[in-house]
Amino acid sequence: MTNNHSHINTCMKKHRLNKLIPAGILALSIFAAAGCTQKSYFDSLPQGCDPIEVGRGITQLFIDKDKPERTTKKGMTYVKYTVTSEWANCLEFARGIGDKKMEDALIAMWEPFNDGGEKETFRSHKWHVDYSVFGAVPLQVYCLNSDPRAYKIGMDYADNQWSMPSENPAEHSLTKVPYEKQLEWLSQGYSPQTRLWIDDMYMITFLQLQAYKATGDLKYVERTAKELALYLTNLQQENGLFLHTQDAPYYWGRGNGWMAAGMPMLLKVLPKDNEHYAIIESSYLKMMSTLLNLQREDGLWGQLLDEPESYGETSCTAMFTYAFIEGYAAGVLNEKYAKAARKAWIALCGKLENFELTDVCIGTNGNPDKEFYMNRARKTGNEHGQCAMMWVANALVNNPNL
């Protein structure tokens, strides 16, 4: 595997390059410089499956909402992690296809969050992984336009994730991690926001790697690797999959999707000589092998991965598609995974209705009853599916190794 951190350097360098070279030409020049000879499995896609067309459609729907949806829970206001993920990926996608108008519209949506004072209460609070990931958006904005206000806000979220936890019970009670345990995690070099929940390793990884993109400082990569190794050691099963919770011993699709996405995202930039590289790569390969065997004939994966009678669920399918694409592009996965990813992408595009993904499982907490998962409601256009589709479109458009 070739590590990207040497050619990524910082997003500031990419920003300066992008001012001089159109995005498509820049991608081609990087591809040529890398001497990539991999066969592309993502050319000549059927009608309706062009990742630029799909990504444009989903991004425009996001823009048409006028402003990101905000939610209040127990007195805490935040932007949902799914909305954050979709927004940041839409921003990167717009730059990748060279659509300045779309990029500017997405950046304009950030402006209400950008100032201090009272505007700080408009942003997500910083003491929970699901809300801290909000910092990924201003860091992506900074990577596009060098706005120092966005940099300051985004880095505050990223650095706070490894700082002393708040003593205010209202600010950390949602984590369900006792204050003393948060202090213990921090003393061992982990984030005090550690919960050992499977979706954490997308939320933490995404935010910390955005900080790496913005600064070029490997400490953000290294701390993430240590954290991910902890989660893998404690949560991964022998077959490479992850139970939803200890009280809900089922291989829920989307829960596994968060972990599947976090590993290749980190492996792309993690130096091979990092002490945690081997366990992360091994764990990733084990999970991907099992997922490959569980993909259904129609290209989808099930709501419960090992239950053939469970319905084909699209958000987890998009997440696994992303994980396959990133691993193949990095040279970690072979062509079997590229073929499977192509099949899954085509299936997903067939599930779009006016660029809204159908058959997306609604938000789901752990439950000891298997039928709870089997009968869980499905929605069209749910943000879990929209954000995961943008991961895939972004990976297909911006990855020079495909």
C-alpha positions as CSV (number, residue, x, y, z in Angstrom):
1,M,0.0,0.0,0.0
2,T,1.2,3.5,-0.8
3,N,0.7,6.1,1.9
4,N,-0.8,9.3,0.7
5,H,0.4,11.6,3.4
6,S,3.6,12.6,1.5
7,H,1.6,13.8,-1.6
8,I,-1.4,15.1,0.4
9,N,0.9,17.2,2.6
10,T,-1.5,19.9,3.7
11,C,-4.8,21.1,2.2
12,M,-3.3,24.5,2.0
13,K,-0.9,23.2,-0.7
14,K,-3.8,21.6,-2.5
15,H,-5.7,24.8,-2.3
16,R,-2.9,26.8,-3.9
17,L,-2.6,24.1,-6.6
18,N,-6.3,24.1,-7.3
19,K,-6.2,27.9,-7.9
20,L,-3.8,27.2,-10.8
21,I,-4.9,23.9,-12.3
22,P,-8.5,22.8,-13.0
23,A,-9.6,20.0,-10.7
24,G,-9.9,17.4,-13.5
25,I,-6.5,18.2,-14.9
26,L,-5.0,18.1,-11.5
27,A,-6.5,14.7,-10.8
28,L,-5.1,13.3,-14.1
29,S,-1.7,14.7,-13.4
30,I,-1.5,13.1,-10.0
31,F,-2.8,9.8,-11.5
32,A,-0.1,9.9,-14.2
33,A,2.6,10.8,-11.7
34,A,1.6,7.9,-9.5
35,G,2.1,5.6,-12.5
36,C,-1.1,3.8,-11.6
37,T,-1.8,0.8,-13.9
38,Q,-4.9,-0.6,-12.1
39,K,-7.7,-1.5,-14.4
40,S,-10.7,0.7,-13.9
41,Y,-13.9,-1.0,-13.0
42,F,-15.9,2.2,-12.9
43,D,-15.8,3.2,-16.6
44,S,-18.8,2.6,-18.9
45,L,-21.3,2.6,-16.1
46,P,-25.0,2.2,-17.1
47,Q,-27.2,5.2,-17.6
48,G,-28.1,6.8,-14.3
49,C,-24.9,5.6,-12.6
50,D,-22.5,8.4,-13.5
51,P,-21.0,9.4,-10.2
52,I,-20.8,13.1,-11.3
53,E,-24.5,13.1,-12.2
54,V,-25.5,11.3,-9.0
55,G,-23.2,13.5,-6.8
56,R,-24.5,16.6,-8.4
57,G,-28.1,15.6,-7.8
58,I,-27.6,14.7,-4.2
59,T,-25.6,17.9,-3.5
60,Q,-28.2,20.1,-5.1
61,L,-30.9,18.5,-2.9
62,F,-28.7,19.4,0.1
63,I,-28.3,23.0,-1.1
64,D,-32.0,23.3,-1.7
65,K,-32.7,22.7,1.9
66,D,-31.4,26.2,2.4
67,K,-29.6,25.5,5.7
68,P,-28.4,22.4,7.5
69,E,-31.0,20.8,9.7
70,R,-30.3,21.4,13.4
71,T,-31.7,19.3,16.3
72,T,-32.1,19.9,20.0
73,K,-31.8,17.1,22.5
74,K,-31.7,17.6,26.3
75,G,-31.2,21.3,25.8
76,M,-28.2,20.7,23.5
77,T,-28.4,22.0,19.9
78,Y,-26.4,20.3,17.2
79,V,-26.2,19.5,13.5
80,K,-26.7,15.7,13.0
81,Y,-23.5,13.7,12.2
82,T,-25.1,12.5,9.0
83,V,-25.7,16.1,7.9
84,T,-22.2,17.0,8.8
85,S,-20.8,14.1,6.8
86,E,-22.9,14.8,3.8
87,W,-22.1,18.5,3.9
88,A,-18.3,18.0,4.1
89,N,-18.4,15.5,1.3
90,C,-20.5,17.7,-0.9
91,L,-17.9,20.5,-0.4
92,E,-15.1,18.2,-1.5
93,F,-17.1,16.8,-4.4
94,A,-18.0,20.3,-5.7
95,R,-14.3,21.2,-5.8
96,G,-13.4,17.8,-7.4
97,I,-15.8,18.4,-10.4
98,G,-14.8,22.1,-10.7
99,D,-18.3,23.5,-10.0
100,K,-17.5,26.8,-8.4
101,K,-21.1,27.9,-8.2
102,M,-22.0,24.7,-6.2
103,E,-18.9,25.1,-4.0
104,D,-19.8,28.7,-3.2
105,A,-23.4,27.8,-2.4
106,L,-22.2,25.1,0.1
107,I,-19.7,27.5,1.7
108,A,-22.4,30.2,2.0
109,M,-24.4,27.7,4.1
110,W,-21.5,27.8,6.6
111,E,-21.5,31.5,7.1
112,P,-24.2,31.6,9.8
113,F,-22.0,29.3,11.9
114,N,-18.8,31.2,11.3
115,D,-18.7,34.1,13.8
116,G,-18.1,34.0,17.5
117,G,-20.3,35.3,20.4
118,E,-23.9,34.3,20.1
119,K,-23.2,32.3,16.9
120,E,-21.2,29.8,19.0
121,T,-24.5,28.5,20.5
122,F,-25.7,27.9,17.0
123,R,-23.0,25.3,16.4
124,S,-22.9,21.8,17.8
125,H,-21.5,21.4,21.3
126,K,-18.1,19.7,21.6
127,W,-18.4,16.9,24.2
128,H,-19.8,14.0,22.3
129,V,-18.4,12.2,19.2
130,D,-21.6,12.5,17.3
131,Y,-21.6,16.3,17.7
132,S,-17.8,17.0,17.7
133,V,-17.6,15.7,14.1
134,F,-19.3,18.9,13.1
135,G,-15.8,20.4,13.1
136,A,-15.1,18.5,9.9
137,V,-17.2,21.0,8.0
138,P,-15.3,24.2,8.8
139,L,-12.0,22.3,8.3
140,Q,-13.2,21.4,4.8
141,V,-14.2,25.0,4.2
142,Y,-10.8,26.1,5.2
143,C,-9.2,23.5,2.8
144,L,-11.1,25.2,0.0
145,N,-10.8,28.9,0.8
146,S,-8.3,29.4,3.6
147,D,-10.8,31.1,5.8
148,P,-9.0,31.5,9.2
149,R,-12.3,31.7,11.0
150,A,-13.3,28.3,9.8
151,Y,-9.8,26.9,10.6
152,K,-10.1,28.2,14.2
153,I,-13.5,26.7,14.8
154,G,-12.7,23.4,13.2
155,M,-9.4,22.9,15.0
156,D,-11.2,23.8,18.3
157,Y,-13.4,20.7,17.8
158,A,-10.5,18.5,16.8
159,D,-8.2,19.5,19.6
160,N,-11.0,19.5,22.2
161,Q,-11.6,15.8,21.4
162,W,-8.3,15.0,23.1
163,S,-8.6,17.6,25.9
164,M,-9.8,17.6,29.5
165,P,-13.5,16.7,29.6
166,S,-16.0,19.2,30.8
167,E,-17.1,19.0,34.5
168,N,-20.5,20.3,33.5
169,P,-22.8,17.3,33.6
170,A,-25.1,18.8,31.1
171,E,-22.3,19.0,28.6
172,H,-21.2,15.4,28.8
173,S,-24.1,13.4,30.1
174,L,-25.3,12.4,26.6
175,T,-22.1,10.4,26.2
176,K,-23.2,8.1,29.0
177,V,-19.6,7.8,30.0
178,P,-18.9,8.8,33.7
179,Y,-16.6,11.7,34.2
180,E,-14.0,9.6,36.0
181,K,-13.9,7.2,33.1
182,Q,-13.4,10.0,30.7
183,L,-10.4,11.1,32.7
184,E,-9.1,7.6,32.7
185,W,-9.3,7.3,28.9
186,L,-7.4,10.6,28.5
187,S,-4.7,9.5,30.9
188,Q,-4.1,6.5,28.7
189,G,-3.8,8.6,25.6
190,Y,-7.3,8.1,24.3
191,S,-10.1,10.6,23.7
192,P,-12.3,11.2,26.7
193,Q,-15.2,10.9,24.3
194,T,-14.4,7.2,23.9
195,R,-17.5,5.1,24.3
196,L,-16.6,1.8,22.5
197,W,-19.6,2.2,20.2
198,I,-19.1,1.1,16.7
199,D,-20.1,4.3,14.9
200,D,-17.5,6.3,16.9
201,M,-14.7,5.2,14.6
202,Y,-16.1,7.0,11.7
203,M,-17.0,10.2,13.7
204,I,-13.6,10.4,15.4
205,T,-11.6,9.4,12.3
206,F,-13.3,11.8,10.0
207,L,-12.8,14.8,12.3
208,Q,-9.2,14.0,13.2
209,L,-8.2,13.4,9.6
210,Q,-9.8,16.6,8.5
211,A,-7.5,18.3,11.1
212,Y,-4.6,16.4,9.5
213,K,-5.6,17.7,6.1
214,A,-5.7,21.3,7.5
215,T,-2.4,21.1,9.3
216,G,-0.2,18.3,7.9
217,D,0.5,17.4,11.5
218,L,0.7,13.6,11.9
219,K,-0.3,13.7,15.5
220,Y,-3.9,13.7,14.3
221,V,-3.3,10.5,12.3
222,E,-1.4,8.8,15.1
223,R,-3.9,9.5,17.9
224,T,-6.7,8.2,15.6
225,A,-4.7,5.0,14.9
226,K,-4.3,4.4,18.7
227,E,-8.0,4.9,19.2
228,L,-9.0,2.7,16.3
229,A,-6.7,-0.1,17.5
230,L,-8.5,0.1,20.9
231,Y,-11.9,-0.3,19.3
232,L,-10.8,-3.1,17.1
233,T,-9.2,-5.0,19.9
234,N,-12.3,-4.7,22.1
235,L,-15.1,-5.0,19.5
236,Q,-14.2,-6.9,16.4
237,Q,-15.5,-10.5,16.2
238,E,-13.6,-13.5,14.8
239,N,-15.5,-13.2,11.5
240,G,-14.3,-9.5,11.2
241,L,-17.7,-8.0,11.8
242,F,-19.0,-6.0,14.8
243,L,-22.0,-6.6,17.0
244,H,-24.4,-3.6,17.3
245,T,-24.0,-3.6,21.1
246,Q,-23.2,-6.2,23.7
247,D,-27.0,-6.3,24.5
248,A,-27.9,-6.5,20.9
249,P,-25.7,-9.3,19.5
250,Y,-26.6,-8.8,15.8
251,Y,-24.5,-7.8,12.8
252,W,-26.5,-4.7,11.9
253,G,-25.6,-3.4,8.5
254,R,-25.2,0.3,9.1
255,G,-23.4,-0.1,12.4
256,N,-20.8,-2.2,10.6
257,G,-20.8,0.4,7.8
258,W,-19.3,3.1,10.1
259,M,-16.4,0.8,11.1
260,A,-15.9,-0.3,7.5
261,A,-15.5,3.3,6.3
262,G,-13.2,4.4,9.1
263,M,-10.5,1.9,8.5
264,P,-9.5,2.6,4.9
265,M,-9.9,6.3,5.5
266,L,-7.2,6.0,8.1
267,L,-5.0,3.5,6.2
268,K,-4.7,5.9,3.3
269,V,-2.6,8.2,5.4
270,L,-1.2,6.1,8.2
271,P,2.5,5.4,7.9
272,K,3.3,1.7,7.6
273,D,5.8,1.9,10.4
274,N,3.1,3.1,12.8
275,E,2.8,0.6,15.7
276,H,-0.9,0.2,15.0
277,Y,-0.8,-0.2,11.3
278,A,-0.6,-4.0,11.2
279,I,-3.7,-4.5,13.4
280,I,-5.7,-2.0,11.5
281,E,-4.8,-3.4,8.1
282,S,-5.4,-7.0,9.3
283,S,-8.7,-6.1,10.8
284,Y,-9.8,-4.3,7.7
285,L,-8.9,-7.2,5.4
286,K,-10.7,-9.6,7.7
287,M,-13.9,-7.5,7.6
288,M,-13.8,-6.9,3.9
289,S,-13.4,-10.6,3.2
290,T,-16.5,-11.5,5.2
291,L,-18.4,-8.6,3.6
292,L,-17.5,-9.8,0.1
293,N,-19.0,-13.2,0.9
294,L,-22.1,-11.7,2.3
295,Q,-23.0,-9.4,-0.6
296,R,-26.2,-10.5,-2.2
297,E,-26.9,-11.4,-5.8
298,D,-28.6,-8.1,-6.4
299,G,-25.5,-6.2,-5.2
300,L,-26.9,-5.1,-1.8
301,W,-26.2,-6.1,1.7
302,G,-28.8,-7.0,4.3
303,Q,-30.2,-5.0,7.2
304,L,-28.8,-7.9,9.3
305,L,-25.7,-9.0,7.4
306,D,-26.0,-12.7,8.1
307,E,-29.8,-13.0,7.9
308,P,-30.8,-13.8,4.3
309,E,-34.4,-13.0,5.1
310,S,-33.7,-9.4,6.2
311,Y,-34.3,-6.7,3.7
312,G,-31.7,-5.2,1.4
313,E,-30.6,-2.0,3.2
314,T,-29.1,0.7,1.1
315,S,-27.2,2.9,3.6
316,C,-25.0,0.1,4.7
317,T,-24.6,-1.0,1.1
318,A,-23.3,2.5,0.2
319,M,-20.9,2.4,3.2
320,F,-19.4,-1.0,2.2
321,T,-19.2,0.2,-1.4
322,Y,-17.1,3.1,-0.2
323,A,-14.9,0.8,1.9
324,F,-14.2,-1.5,-1.1
325,I,-13.5,1.4,-3.4
326,E,-11.0,3.1,-1.0
327,G,-9.2,-0.2,-0.3
328,Y,-9.0,-1.1,-4.0
329,A,-7.7,2.4,-4.9
330,A,-5.1,2.2,-2.2
331,G,-3.9,-1.2,-3.5
332,V,-4.9,-3.1,-0.3
333,L,-7.9,-4.9,-1.9
334,N,-7.8,-6.9,-5.2
335,E,-10.0,-6.7,-8.3
336,K,-12.7,-8.9,-6.7
337,Y,-13.6,-6.0,-4.5
338,A,-13.6,-3.5,-7.3
339,K,-16.1,-5.7,-9.2
340,A,-18.3,-6.1,-6.1
341,A,-18.2,-2.3,-5.6
342,R,-19.2,-1.7,-9.2
343,K,-22.1,-4.1,-8.8
344,A,-23.2,-2.5,-5.5
345,W,-23.0,1.1,-7.0
346,I,-25.2,0.1,-9.9
347,A,-27.7,-1.5,-7.5
348,L,-27.7,1.7,-5.4
349,C,-28.3,3.9,-8.3
350,G,-31.2,1.8,-9.2
351,K,-32.6,2.6,-5.7
352,L,-32.6,6.4,-6.3
353,E,-35.8,8.3,-6.8
354,N,-35.0,11.9,-7.9
355,F,-31.6,11.5,-6.2
356,E,-33.1,10.3,-2.9
357,L,-32.0,6.9,-1.8
358,T,-34.9,4.4,-1.0
359,D,-34.9,1.6,1.5
360,V,-32.8,3.4,4.1
361,C,-33.2,2.0,7.7
362,I,-34.2,4.8,10.1
363,G,-32.1,5.7,13.1
364,T,-31.7,2.6,15.2
365,N,-30.5,2.1,18.8
366,G,-29.5,-1.4,20.0
367,N,-32.3,-3.8,20.8
368,P,-32.1,-7.4,22.1
369,D,-35.0,-8.5,19.9
370,K,-33.9,-9.6,16.4
371,E,-37.4,-8.9,15.0
372,F,-36.8,-5.2,15.9
373,Y,-34.2,-5.1,13.2
374,M,-36.0,-7.3,10.7
375,N,-39.0,-5.0,10.8
376,R,-37.3,-1.7,11.2
377,A,-38.9,1.0,9.1
378,R,-37.3,2.2,5.9
379,K,-37.4,5.8,4.5
380,T,-36.6,7.5,1.2
381,G,-34.1,10.3,1.4
382,N,-33.0,9.7,4.9
383,E,-29.7,11.5,5.6
384,H,-27.9,8.2,6.5
385,G,-28.3,7.1,3.0
386,Q,-27.7,10.5,1.4
387,C,-24.4,11.0,3.2
388,A,-23.1,7.5,2.4
389,M,-24.0,7.9,-1.3
390,M,-21.9,11.1,-1.3
391,W,-18.9,9.2,0.2
392,V,-19.1,6.9,-2.9
393,A,-19.6,9.6,-5.4
394,N,-16.8,11.6,-3.9
395,A,-14.4,8.6,-3.9
396,L,-15.2,7.8,-7.5
397,V,-14.7,11.4,-8.6
398,N,-11.7,12.5,-6.5
399,N,-9.7,9.3,-6.3
400,P,-6.8,9.4,-8.7
401,N,-6.2,5.7,-8.5
402,L,-9.4,4.6,-10.1
